[in-house]
Amino acid sequence: MPTTVTTSPPSAARVATCTEKSSELDCWRVAKAGGAGAHEATQRLLTECEESQRTIACAAAADLSASTMSTDKLAVTSERGCHKIADSDDEAKLQGEACARAGDARARRGQLLFAAMLYGTGCALDHKPSCEAGLRNRSALEREGRAIDGVQFNMEGIADSDEVAYHVSDIGCRLEKSVDMFTFFGQVGLPFFDGKKKLANCVGAYGRVPVRWRTHGGKITDVHASGPLASCVEQALAGAPSPLHAICGAVIEGSATTP
């Protein structure tokens, strides 16, 4: 069952102006209220999302254009707007709703591991529909045994000093800039080798951490992990080299686990 996502127009007392120096939230409020300047405010947010991929701009753009964007574009925009760190209640609400939309899009395509990460991020923002969808998605994952996500593969037994440090499984990516298959397989694993000592210390022998990341400009720019070891894994992967332009997900498991 798809997640129902709704937002209420801001009250008149909170309606702001959308100028070159205005915040994304002010522009969202202008667009949401309708009337003069609404179209221009929406276009500014769409442009900022496309050009800078700023989280709140993308979350706001997805909210405003949910009924007019193509299904694929809405999914991409919503995923860019899904981030667990928000500076205000309005940001948390918009980003939570973006996570729910993006999770629903992934779930409809059978990409349940990605969906779980997106719903989990939304739930971390106290977005109730994301939490509820995450529970439904978890049941589907348990029925399947593992997620099926397009081209998926495992990197088993990444070594450190001739000893297995950890395993990486269920790797899947959505490329934002096309590359050939040989380039993809040659580059997607670079972050795990570059930070293998840190990651090995994070997951230990039996840890298991689902993680999702975005790469841009030759490095990982955005990392979201789940579970009690999430913070350690996020710090280990943040800024790691990755030439791909992609959004990827995987599960990192300790050295004593069986891939």
Order of alpha helices (4+ residues) and beta strands (2+ residues): alpha-alpha-alpha-alpha-alpha-alpha-alpha-beta-beta-alpha-alpha-alpha-beta-beta-alpha-beta
